[in-house]
Amino acid sequence: MNPEFWHARWANNEIGFHLDQVQPLLVEHFGRLALAAGQRVLVPLCGKTRDIGWLLAQGLQVVGVELSRLAVEQLFADLGLEPVVEAAGAGECFRASGLTVLVGDFFAVSREQLGLVDAVYDRAALVALPPEMRSRYAEQLAALSERAPQLLITLEYDPALHPGPPFSLGAAEVGALYDAAFHIDCLQSLNMPEGLKGRFPATEHVWRLQRR
């Protein structure tokens, strides 16, 4: 899965992965990370998620990483924020009022560019990646965040019904990726009332990852 795939999805507005509302599971479970106002949350592959507005409203600072500049422009516009845009390595940095988003390849982001991270929120990043990219992603995420606590949301369904993305990940896959670095707790599993894409039975899992 190459960058051109995602650039085309945004350019053609083929963004079925984008929710028009805040993810209810974020609202229900984010408190389990026990963050204080002013702490900084990393949202990898953030798109223009409305979850960022919710996190900011909790008094948190947010840093996102996103490949598509178009998505980032729409994110700031939706939030009513006018960003300062600066060069950042091979990409760009959009910054305004508690929100920083690095535009570019997630795997090329450095710890110095990202800055301090107190927690990670991953709703649509891991599930967007095919199996061959996931180990590298998990290692990069742990390195960038210095294994900060994480709230992770995954989907599980019969992969024979849908090729992905989003991809199906169950407990075995999550454990294989993160068990060496984190204690993993499944906070909730629930069936999606309308299924995946309104067609396929699917279950959402909410995980809390805490540093070993």
N, C-alpha and C positions, 0 to 999 in steps of 0.2 A: 504494500500500500504506500504509494509515493505522495509527495506534497501536491502534485498536480491534481490528484483525485479530490483532495479537500478544497483546493482553490476553486475547482470546477463546481463543487457542491455549493459553495458560498456564492459564486458568480451566478449560478442558475437558480439560487434560492431553494435548493434541494436540501433543506435543513430540518427534516422530520425529527431529528434528535433534539432540536431546540424546544423547550417547554415554554408556553406562554404564561406560566405561573411559577411561583417559587415551588421547588420540590418539597412536598409535604414531609417527606422523610428527613429532610434537612432540618426543618422546623422542629420536628418531634425529637430528634436524637442529637443535634449538635451540642446541646448542653452537656452531654456526656464527656466532652473533651475539656470541660471546666476551664474555659478561657476567660480572661479578664478584659475589660474594655482597654483598647489601645494595643492589644496583641495582634500579631500579623498572621494571616491565613493565606496559604498558597492554594490557588485553584489552577491545576494544570489543564492545558487544552481547553481553555475556559469558554471559547466562543463568545456569545453575547448573553450568557445565562443570566436570568433574573435573580438567581441565587446570590449573585454578587451584591446587588442592591440590598438584599435582606441582611447579608453579613455586615455591610457598612452601617445599616440601621441599628445593628446591635452594638455599635461603638467600636467595631474591630477595623483594623487596617487590612487591606486585601492586596495581594500581588498575584497576577495571573500571567500565564504564558499561553500564547495563541499564535498559530501559524498564519492565519488569514488577517491581513490588515483591514479588509472590508468588515470582518466580524468585529474587530476592535473599534473601528470607527462607529459602527452601529451600537455597540455597547455603550460608549460614552454619550452618544446622542440620546439613547433611550434613558440614560440616567440624568440627562440634562447637564452634563459636565463638559467644559471646554478644556481639553487636555493640552499640556505642554508636550511637544514631541521632540525627542532628541535621538541622536544616533546611539546605538548600544551594540557594540561588537559588529556582527554581520547583519544585525537587525535594527529595530527601533524600540524606544521606550516611550509609552504614553503615560502621563502622570497628571493626576488632579485629585485634590481633596480626599486623601486617604486611600486612593486607588492607584496602583501602578500595574501596567500591563506591558510585558516584553513581547514584541512581535518578532517571530522567527521560529527556527527549528528548536524544539524542546531539548533535543539531544546536544545542541550546541551552546545552551545556556550555561554560564558558569556560576559558581557559588558567590563570587564577588558581584556579578551583575544582579543576582537575585536578592541578596541581602538576607538579613535574619528572618527565619520562619519559625513560628511557634506551633503551627498545626497545618495539616493538609486536608482539603476537602476534594474528593474525587468522585464525581457523579458520572461523568461521560468521557473520561480519558482512557482508563484501562479497558473498558468495554469497547472502545473504538479501535483497539489495536489487535491485529491478527496474532496468532500464537508466537510466530517467530520474532516479534518485536517486544513481547511483554517482559521478558527477563531483563532486557536492556533498559526498558522503561522503569521497571521497579528498582533497579540498581541506581539509575540516574535520579529518581525521585528521592530515594533514601539518602543519597549523597548530597543533593541540593538542600534538603530539609534537615540534614543531620539527624535522620530518623525521628523527626517530630511526630507526635501522635496524629493519627489520621482517621477521618470518617470516610469510609469507602462504600459506595453503592454499586452493586453488580446485578446483572440479569442472568437468569438460568432458564433455558428452554431446550427443546429438542433441536439440535443444530441441523438435522436433516430437513427441517421445515423452513429454515431461513439461513442463508449463507453468511449474514452479517455484512457490515456492521449495523447495529451493535452486536457484539459477539457474546455467546453464552459462557459464563464462568460460574462454576460451583465451588463448593468448599475445598475440593482437592486442588483446583487450580490456584485459588487464593492462597492456600497453605504452601504450595510449591514455590510461589513467588515471594512470600513474605515471612514465612515461619522462622527462618534463620535469624531475622533481624527484629521481629515483633512478636509480642503476645497478641493473638487474634481472638476476638470475641464476636460472635454473631449476635447482634442486638435484636434483630427482627427479620423474619421472612414472611412475605405475604404475596398472595396471588394477585396479579394485575387484573382488575375487574374487566377491562376491555381487551386484555391480552397484548402481545407485542404487535404494534402497527395495526391494532384492531382485528387481528386475524389469528395469531398463534398463542396458545396457552403459555404463560411465562410467570416466573416468580422473581420478585425483587428481594435481594438480600442486603441488609445493612450491617457493616462490619466496623468495629473499632479496633484500630491497630495501635499498640503501645510498645514503646521501645523496650527491648530485652536488656 
